[in-house]
Amino acid sequence: MVILQGDQYYIPFTIKQGNTELTDQNTTDVKIKVDAITKKASRNEISYTTYTYGGTEKSAWMFPISQDQTLSWSAGVIPFQVGVKMEDVIINSETGILKIDPSWIREEW
């Protein structure tokens, strides 16, 4: 995914274990860390939501980012990681990256 500095929206994360999609129905808690920002489902900071993209209905964990946050990121790449708790089992993903593209419009709305 490419994020433009100054953007503000939700980053969708689809989480799978094997072929099974991990949702709010089959997990105890989910945490997602993007760069230095960690958000958890149990704190109501992220949620599993159905949305429409390109005319297709999809479901994902939605990680909100603000304009201030994207403006603070330097152009290049930033890391992310997902952690999932299912009863007594805790699973962390490998570290992934998001690409940050520069914006010439650097003012807040």
C-alpha positions as CSV (number, residue, x, y, z in Angstrom):
1,M,0.0,0.0,0.0
2,V,1.2,3.5,-0.7
3,I,0.3,6.4,1.6
4,L,0.7,10.0,0.6
5,Q,2.0,12.4,3.2
6,G,-1.0,14.5,4.3
7,D,-3.6,11.7,3.7
8,Q,-6.2,10.9,6.4
9,Y,-8.2,7.6,6.2
10,Y,-8.3,4.0,7.4
11,I,-5.7,1.5,6.4
12,P,-7.4,-1.9,5.8
13,F,-5.6,-4.9,7.2
14,T,-6.8,-8.4,6.2
15,I,-5.4,-11.0,8.7
16,K,-5.2,-14.7,7.9
17,Q,-3.9,-17.8,9.6
18,G,-3.4,-20.3,6.8
19,N,-6.7,-20.0,4.8
20,T,-8.7,-18.7,7.7
21,E,-9.5,-15.0,7.9
22,L,-9.2,-13.7,11.5
23,T,-12.2,-11.5,12.4
24,D,-13.7,-10.1,15.5
25,Q,-15.7,-13.4,15.8
26,N,-12.7,-15.7,16.1
27,T,-10.1,-13.6,17.9
28,T,-9.9,-12.4,21.5
29,D,-7.9,-9.2,20.6
30,V,-6.0,-7.7,17.7
31,K,-3.2,-5.1,17.8
32,I,-1.6,-3.4,14.9
33,K,1.5,-1.3,15.0
34,V,2.3,1.1,12.2
35,D,5.7,2.8,12.7
36,A,5.5,4.0,16.4
37,I,1.7,3.9,16.6
38,T,0.0,0.9,18.2
39,K,-3.8,0.5,18.3
40,K,-5.8,-2.4,19.8
41,A,-9.3,-3.7,19.2
42,S,-9.9,-4.1,23.0
43,R,-9.4,-0.3,23.4
44,N,-11.8,0.3,20.5
45,E,-9.0,1.9,18.5
46,I,-9.4,-0.5,15.5
47,S,-12.4,-2.4,14.4
48,Y,-13.3,-5.2,12.0
49,T,-15.5,-3.6,9.4
50,T,-17.2,-4.3,6.0
51,Y,-16.6,-1.7,3.3
52,T,-17.0,-1.3,-0.4
53,Y,-13.9,-0.9,-2.7
54,G,-14.2,-0.8,-6.5
55,G,-17.8,-2.0,-6.3
56,T,-16.8,-5.1,-4.3
57,E,-17.7,-5.6,-0.6
58,K,-14.8,-6.5,1.6
59,S,-14.0,-6.9,5.3
60,A,-10.9,-5.9,7.1
61,W,-9.4,-4.5,10.4
62,M,-9.5,-0.7,9.9
63,F,-6.5,1.2,11.3
64,P,-7.3,5.0,11.4
65,I,-4.5,7.4,10.6
66,S,-4.7,11.2,10.9
67,Q,-3.3,13.9,8.6
68,D,-0.9,14.9,11.4
69,Q,0.5,11.3,11.5
70,T,1.0,11.0,7.8
71,L,2.6,14.4,7.6
72,S,5.1,13.3,10.3
73,W,6.3,10.3,8.3
74,S,9.3,10.8,6.0
75,A,9.0,9.7,2.4
76,G,10.3,6.1,2.1
77,V,9.0,3.1,3.9
78,I,7.6,2.5,7.5
79,P,7.2,-0.9,9.2
80,F,4.0,-2.5,10.4
81,Q,3.3,-5.6,12.4
82,V,0.1,-7.4,13.5
83,G,-0.5,-9.3,16.7
84,V,-3.5,-11.6,17.3
85,K,-4.7,-13.1,20.6
86,M,-7.0,-16.2,20.4
87,E,-7.9,-17.3,23.9
88,D,-4.5,-18.5,25.3
89,V,-2.6,-18.2,22.0
90,I,-0.7,-15.1,20.8
91,I,0.6,-14.9,17.3
92,N,2.6,-12.0,15.8
93,S,3.1,-11.5,12.1
94,E,6.4,-10.9,10.3
95,T,7.2,-7.2,9.9
96,G,5.8,-5.7,6.7
97,I,6.3,-2.3,5.1
98,L,4.1,0.6,3.9
99,K,5.4,3.0,1.3
100,I,5.2,6.7,2.1
101,D,5.2,9.0,-0.9
102,P,6.0,12.7,-0.5
103,S,3.4,15.4,-0.9
104,W,3.9,19.0,-2.1
105,I,0.9,20.1,-0.1
106,R,2.2,20.1,3.4
107,E,-0.5,22.2,5.1
108,E,-3.3,20.8,7.3
109,W,-6.9,21.4,6.4
